[in-house]
Amino acid sequence: MNRLKEGFKILTDHLNGGESLPKSGYAAHEKLQSKKSWKLLAIALGACVMLSACGNSNSITSEQGEQQSEEQMTNANEASESKNQEENSGKEVSDIITPENFIDTLMNGSKDAIYSQMSPELKEALTLEQFKTSADQFLEGVTSFDLVVDAKVNHLTEFAWKDQTGTKGIQAYFTEANQIEGLLIQPLEPHVDTDQTFTKTEFQFPMKGEWYVFWGGNDVMSNYHYEHETQRYALDIIRTKEASSYNGDAKVNENYYAFGEPLYAAADGTVVDIKNDIPDNIPGVMNPEEPAGNNVVIDHGNGDYSITGHIKEGSVAVKKGDKVKQGDLIGELGNSGNSSEAHLHFQVSDGPDLFTSRSVNIRWADQSQQLTRGNTIQGLSE
């Protein structure tokens, strides 16, 4: 899970075939399979602050290794926004590209105007002609787009749209000054058969209080896990206050609102596996050698196994063979494994092995809440 997007990556080339993710999606995925004649445009750049949990999606890639400090990122963001404001100071308000007019401008207006509001890093990585060619090829046959994601976390707002067929998607990342920091154009492949298959077990949300769904839903724009059968319906959950997941020094785990929060059994069952001795990461530095980090796997019967990952080191409160009841304490939320900030990774699979079993769509006891990207949900009563 990468929260800090530091440096940038461009994925525009046609590639010969896909590349399977080691351990089913937890390691960095740096290749895209071209499924249309138009080139895939996938850029995630500069000062974007983003959680891309448990590995990376096609749209957002990360550099493993040494990362910048939060102060450096903040300075870069402020500098780029200042530059953007200066560039736009002479424009009429109607000329400014905003999330509200982005799609109409892309389809019917000036792509030059969109390009002019891209961050300096995007412009350095992608020429205007490349952008125009990719966009024109992508838009062939498209008559309309519907907004499917409107999410703001850590000073960056993401908007995502699907076309009228549900087979093409656009994601754009805007700063508070309307600078375009990231852009993704991609094909969408639905999995209707598994979308309509749910767990036999009924689950309750495994934490108390209010939480924010960072990744969740039945398409790759809402849930980067969706592409991979072993994690298709996994959720990544964070806690936010005033649209931020932390307060203070971003390199300190305790400054994240989610860190140390209690985790509970989501349904009755038997603990079949645990891991409890993996150190929590310094935020922004991941541990791909132990993808799930500290975790608890529970057999709920009926072929349903819940997997709770990235638990705080030493906090697992159950042992292998324990019988648990729904609501029993099983540990505390942490930042262990291939995780860049404190958050919950939760999924239900048809077997106990995260990397070989198939993820199953979860049947929730509370059907009134949508556990999809950008939604705030209410967990168990405090």
C-alpha positions as CSV (number, residue, x, y, z in Angstrom):
1,M,0.0,0.0,0.0
2,N,1.7,3.1,-1.1
3,R,0.4,6.3,0.4
4,L,3.3,8.6,-0.5
5,K,3.7,9.0,-4.3
6,E,7.2,10.2,-4.7
7,G,8.8,10.6,-8.0
8,F,6.7,9.7,-11.0
9,K,6.0,6.9,-13.5
10,I,4.7,7.0,-17.0
11,L,3.1,4.0,-18.6
12,T,2.2,4.7,-22.2
13,D,3.9,2.0,-24.2
14,H,2.3,-0.9,-25.8
15,L,3.5,-4.0,-23.9
16,N,3.5,-7.5,-25.1
17,G,1.3,-9.2,-22.6
18,G,0.8,-8.6,-18.9
19,E,3.0,-9.4,-16.0
20,S,1.5,-11.4,-13.1
21,L,2.1,-9.8,-9.7
22,P,4.4,-11.8,-7.4
23,K,2.3,-13.0,-4.5
24,S,-0.9,-12.0,-6.3
25,G,-0.7,-8.2,-6.3
26,Y,1.4,-7.2,-3.3
27,A,4.6,-6.4,-5.2
28,A,4.9,-3.4,-7.5
29,H,3.1,-3.9,-10.8
30,E,4.9,-1.9,-13.3
31,K,3.5,-3.2,-16.6
32,L,0.2,-2.6,-18.4
33,Q,-1.4,-4.8,-21.0
34,S,-2.7,-2.8,-24.0
35,K,-6.2,-4.0,-24.7
36,K,-7.2,-1.4,-27.3
37,S,-5.6,0.3,-30.3
38,W,-5.2,3.5,-28.4
39,K,-2.3,3.8,-26.0
40,L,-2.9,3.5,-22.3
41,L,-2.2,6.8,-20.6
42,A,-1.2,6.2,-17.0
43,I,0.6,8.9,-15.1
44,A,1.0,9.3,-11.4
45,L,3.4,12.1,-10.6
46,G,5.1,14.5,-8.3
47,A,3.6,15.5,-5.0
48,C,0.5,13.3,-5.2
49,V,-0.3,11.9,-1.8
50,M,-2.0,8.6,-2.3
51,L,-2.6,5.2,-0.7
52,S,-2.2,2.4,-3.2
53,A,-2.6,-0.4,-0.8
54,C,-0.8,-3.8,-0.5
55,G,1.1,-3.3,-3.7
56,N,0.2,-1.2,-6.7
57,S,-2.5,-0.9,-9.2
58,N,-1.8,-0.5,-12.9
59,S,-2.7,3.2,-12.6
60,I,-0.4,4.1,-9.8
61,T,3.1,2.8,-9.5
62,S,5.7,3.4,-6.8
63,E,9.5,3.3,-6.7
64,Q,10.6,0.9,-4.1
65,G,13.6,2.2,-2.1
66,E,14.6,5.5,-0.6
67,Q,11.7,8.0,-0.5
68,Q,11.6,11.8,0.1
69,S,10.5,13.2,3.4
70,E,7.0,14.6,3.9
71,E,8.5,18.1,4.1
72,Q,10.1,17.7,0.7
73,M,6.7,16.5,-0.7
74,T,4.9,19.4,0.9
75,N,7.3,21.9,-0.5
76,A,7.0,20.4,-4.0
77,N,3.3,20.5,-3.8
78,E,3.2,24.1,-2.6
79,A,5.7,25.1,-5.4
80,S,3.8,23.4,-8.1
81,E,0.5,24.9,-6.9
82,S,2.1,28.3,-6.8
83,K,3.3,27.9,-10.3
84,N,-0.1,26.8,-11.4
85,Q,-1.7,29.8,-9.8
86,E,0.7,32.2,-11.5
87,E,0.1,30.6,-14.9
88,N,-3.7,30.8,-14.4
89,S,-3.7,34.4,-13.0
90,G,-4.2,35.9,-16.5
91,K,-7.0,33.5,-17.6
92,E,-10.7,34.1,-17.4
93,V,-12.4,32.0,-14.8
94,S,-14.3,30.2,-17.6
95,D,-11.0,29.0,-19.0
96,I,-9.9,27.2,-15.9
97,I,-10.2,23.4,-16.1
98,T,-12.0,22.1,-13.0
99,P,-13.2,18.6,-12.1
100,E,-16.7,19.8,-13.1
101,N,-15.8,20.8,-16.7
102,F,-12.9,18.4,-17.2
103,I,-14.9,15.7,-19.1
104,D,-16.8,18.2,-21.3
105,T,-13.5,19.9,-22.2
106,L,-11.8,16.6,-22.9
107,M,-14.6,15.5,-25.2
108,N,-15.6,18.8,-26.8
109,G,-13.2,21.5,-25.9
110,S,-9.5,22.3,-26.0
111,K,-7.1,19.6,-24.9
112,D,-4.4,22.3,-25.0
113,A,-6.3,23.9,-22.0
114,I,-6.2,20.6,-20.1
115,Y,-2.5,20.2,-20.9
116,S,-1.7,23.7,-19.7
117,Q,-3.0,22.8,-16.2
118,M,-0.9,19.7,-15.9
119,S,1.9,19.8,-13.4
120,P,5.4,20.6,-14.6
121,E,6.3,16.9,-14.0
122,L,3.5,15.7,-16.3
123,K,4.4,18.1,-19.0
124,E,8.0,17.0,-18.8
125,A,7.0,13.4,-19.1
126,L,4.3,13.7,-21.7
127,T,4.2,16.0,-24.8
128,L,1.1,17.8,-25.8
129,E,0.9,15.7,-29.0
130,Q,1.2,12.5,-27.1
131,F,-1.6,13.5,-24.8
132,K,-3.8,14.6,-27.7
133,T,-3.2,11.3,-29.7
134,S,-3.9,9.1,-26.7
135,A,-7.0,11.0,-25.7
136,D,-8.4,11.1,-29.3
137,Q,-7.9,7.3,-29.8
138,F,-9.4,6.6,-26.4
139,L,-12.5,8.7,-27.0
140,E,-13.5,7.0,-30.2
141,G,-17.0,5.7,-29.8
142,V,-17.6,7.4,-26.5
143,T,-20.8,9.4,-26.2
144,S,-20.9,10.1,-22.4
145,F,-19.2,9.6,-19.1
146,D,-20.7,9.2,-15.6
147,L,-18.9,10.2,-12.4
148,V,-18.2,7.2,-10.2
149,V,-15.6,8.5,-7.7
150,D,-15.2,11.8,-5.9
151,A,-12.7,11.4,-3.2
152,K,-10.5,13.8,-1.3
153,V,-7.6,12.7,1.0
154,N,-4.5,14.5,2.1
155,H,-4.9,17.6,-0.1
156,L,-5.5,15.7,-3.3
157,T,-8.9,15.1,-4.9
158,E,-9.5,12.2,-7.3
159,F,-12.4,12.1,-9.8
160,A,-13.2,9.0,-11.9
161,W,-15.6,8.5,-14.7
162,K,-16.9,5.5,-16.7
163,D,-18.1,5.7,-20.3
164,Q,-21.6,4.7,-21.4
165,T,-20.5,1.1,-22.0
166,G,-18.7,0.7,-18.7
167,T,-15.6,-0.5,-20.6
168,K,-13.5,2.7,-20.5
169,G,-12.5,4.7,-17.5
170,I,-10.8,8.0,-16.7
171,Q,-9.2,9.0,-13.4
172,A,-7.8,12.5,-12.8
173,Y,-6.1,13.9,-9.7
174,F,-6.5,17.6,-8.9
175,T,-4.8,19.8,-6.3
176,E,-6.7,22.4,-4.3
177,A,-5.5,24.9,-6.9
178,N,-6.9,22.8,-9.8
179,Q,-3.5,21.7,-11.0
180,I,-3.8,18.2,-12.6
181,E,-1.2,16.0,-10.8
182,G,-2.2,12.6,-12.2
183,L,-4.2,11.2,-15.1
184,L,-5.2,7.7,-16.0
185,I,-7.0,6.4,-19.1
186,Q,-7.7,2.7,-19.1
187,P,-10.0,-0.1,-20.3
188,L,-12.3,-1.6,-17.7
189,E,-13.0,-5.3,-17.6
190,P,-16.0,-6.4,-15.5
191,H,-16.2,-9.8,-13.8
192,V,-20.0,-10.2,-13.6
193,D,-19.9,-13.9,-12.6
194,T,-17.8,-13.3,-9.4
195,D,-19.5,-9.9,-8.7
196,Q,-22.7,-11.8,-8.1
197,T,-21.3,-14.5,-5.9
198,F,-21.3,-13.7,-2.2
199,T,-19.9,-15.3,0.9
200,K,-22.3,-17.7,2.7
201,T,-21.2,-16.2,6.0
202,E,-22.7,-12.8,7.0
203,F,-20.0,-10.4,8.3
204,Q,-20.0,-7.3,10.4
205,F,-17.4,-4.5,10.0
206,P,-14.4,-5.4,12.1
207,M,-13.7,-1.9,13.7
208,K,-15.5,0.6,15.8
209,G,-16.4,4.2,14.9
210,E,-16.2,6.1,11.6
211,W,-13.9,4.9,8.8
212,Y,-13.0,5.9,5.2
213,V,-13.0,3.4,2.3
214,F,-9.9,4.1,0.3
215,W,-10.1,1.1,-2.0
216,G,-13.3,-0.8,-2.4
217,G,-15.8,-1.6,-5.2
218,N,-16.3,-3.7,-8.3
219,D,-14.0,-2.0,-10.8
220,V,-10.3,-1.1,-10.9
221,M,-10.9,2.6,-10.5
222,S,-12.7,2.1,-7.2
223,N,-10.7,-0.8,-6.1
224,Y,-7.2,-1.5,-7.5
225,H,-7.4,-5.1,-6.2
226,Y,-10.3,-5.9,-8.6
227,E,-8.0,-6.9,-11.4
228,H,-6.6,-9.8,-9.5
229,E,-8.7,-12.8,-8.6
230,T,-7.0,-13.5,-5.3
231,Q,-7.8,-10.0,-4.0
232,R,-10.7,-8.9,-6.1
233,Y,-13.1,-7.9,-3.3
234,A,-10.5,-6.8,-0.7
235,L,-10.9,-3.5,1.1
236,D,-8.4,-1.0,2.3
237,I,-9.7,1.2,5.0
238,I,-8.2,4.3,6.7
239,R,-9.4,6.8,9.3
240,T,-9.6,10.4,8.4
241,K,-10.3,13.7,10.0
242,E,-10.9,16.8,7.9
243,A,-9.9,14.8,4.8
244,S,-6.5,13.8,6.2
245,S,-5.3,10.4,7.4
246,Y,-2.7,11.8,9.8
247,N,-1.8,14.9,11.9
248,G,1.8,16.1,12.4
249,D,4.9,14.3,11.2
250,A,3.9,11.9,8.5
251,K,6.9,9.6,9.3
252,V,5.5,8.7,12.7
253,N,3.0,5.8,12.8
254,E,1.3,7.1,15.9
255,N,0.3,10.3,14.0
256,Y,-2.0,8.3,11.8
257,Y,-5.6,8.2,13.1
258,A,-5.9,4.5,12.3
259,F,-2.8,3.3,14.0
260,G,-3.4,1.2,17.1
261,E,-7.2,1.0,16.7
262,P,-8.7,-2.3,17.9
263,L,-9.6,-5.0,15.4
264,Y,-12.5,-7.5,16.0
265,A,-13.5,-10.8,14.5
266,A,-16.0,-10.1,11.7
267,A,-17.9,-13.4,12.3
268,D,-17.7,-16.5,14.5
269,G,-14.9,-19.0,13.5
270,T,-11.7,-20.7,14.2
271,V,-8.3,-19.1,13.9
272,V,-6.2,-21.1,11.4
273,D,-3.2,-18.9,11.1
274,I,-1.5,-15.8,12.6
275,K,1.6,-13.8,12.3
276,N,2.6,-11.4,15.0
277,D,6.4,-10.5,14.9
278,I,6.8,-8.3,11.8
279,P,7.9,-4.7,12.7
280,D,5.7,-1.8,11.7
281,N,7.1,0.2,8.9
282,I,8.2,3.8,9.0
283,P,5.4,5.4,7.0
284,G,6.2,5.5,3.3
285,V,8.8,2.6,3.5
286,M,7.2,-0.8,2.7
287,N,8.2,-4.4,3.4
288,P,7.4,-6.4,0.2
289,E,9.1,-9.5,1.7
290,E,6.2,-9.9,4.1
291,P,3.2,-8.6,2.0
292,A,0.4,-9.1,4.4
293,G,2.4,-8.2,7.4
294,N,1.1,-9.4,10.8
295,N,-2.2,-11.0,10.1
296,V,-5.0,-13.2,11.4
297,V,-6.8,-15.8,9.2
298,I,-10.2,-17.1,10.5
299,D,-12.1,-20.1,9.2
300,H,-15.8,-19.2,9.4
301,G,-17.1,-22.5,7.8
302,N,-18.9,-22.8,4.5
303,G,-15.5,-22.2,2.7
304,D,-15.2,-18.6,4.0
305,Y,-11.9,-17.5,5.4
306,S,-11.4,-13.9,6.5
307,I,-7.9,-12.4,6.2
308,T,-7.1,-9.3,8.3
309,G,-3.7,-7.8,7.3
310,H,-1.1,-5.2,8.4
311,I,-1.8,-5.7,12.1
312,K,0.4,-3.9,14.6
313,E,3.5,-5.8,15.7
314,G,2.9,-7.8,18.9
315,S,-0.8,-6.9,19.1
316,V,-2.4,-10.1,17.8
317,A,-4.7,-11.2,20.6
318,V,-5.5,-14.7,19.4
319,K,-3.6,-17.9,18.7
320,K,-3.9,-20.6,16.1
321,G,-6.8,-23.0,17.0
322,D,-8.7,-20.4,19.1
323,K,-12.5,-20.3,18.7
324,V,-13.7,-16.7,18.3
325,K,-17.1,-15.1,18.4
326,Q,-18.1,-12.1,16.3
327,G,-16.8,-9.0,18.0
328,D,-14.0,-10.6,19.9
329,L,-10.7,-8.6,19.9
330,I,-8.1,-10.1,17.5
331,G,-5.5,-7.3,17.5
332,E,-4.7,-3.7,16.7
333,L,-4.5,-2.0,13.3
334,G,-0.9,-1.3,12.3
335,N,1.5,-0.7,9.4
336,S,3.3,-3.9,9.0
337,G,4.1,-5.7,5.7
338,N,3.8,-4.1,2.2
339,S,2.0,-1.1,3.7
340,S,3.0,2.6,3.6
341,E,0.6,3.8,6.3
342,A,-1.7,2.4,9.0
343,H,-4.8,0.9,7.5
344,L,-6.9,-2.2,7.4
345,H,-6.6,-4.7,4.6
346,F,-9.7,-7.0,4.9
347,Q,-10.9,-9.7,2.6
348,V,-12.7,-13.0,2.5
349,S,-11.4,-15.9,0.4
350,D,-12.4,-19.4,-0.4
351,G,-9.2,-20.8,1.3
352,P,-6.7,-19.8,4.0
353,D,-3.9,-18.9,1.7
354,L,-4.0,-15.2,0.6
355,F,-1.9,-15.9,-2.5
356,T,-3.6,-19.0,-3.9
357,S,-7.2,-18.6,-2.8
358,R,-9.9,-16.6,-4.6
359,S,-11.4,-13.5,-3.1
360,V,-15.1,-13.6,-2.6
361,N,-17.6,-10.7,-2.5
362,I,-18.5,-10.1,1.1
363,R,-22.1,-10.4,2.4
364,W,-22.4,-7.7,5.0
365,A,-24.9,-7.8,7.8
366,D,-25.6,-4.1,7.3
367,Q,-26.7,-3.6,3.8
368,S,-27.4,0.1,4.2
369,Q,-23.8,1.2,3.8
370,Q,-21.7,1.1,0.6
371,L,-18.2,0.0,1.2
372,T,-16.9,1.6,-2.0
373,R,-14.1,4.0,-2.6
374,G,-14.6,7.5,-1.2
375,N,-17.4,6.6,1.2
376,T,-17.3,7.2,4.9
377,I,-18.9,4.3,6.8
378,Q,-19.9,3.7,10.4
379,G,-18.4,0.7,12.1
380,L,-19.4,-1.0,15.3
381,S,-20.8,1.1,18.1
382,E,-18.1,2.7,20.3
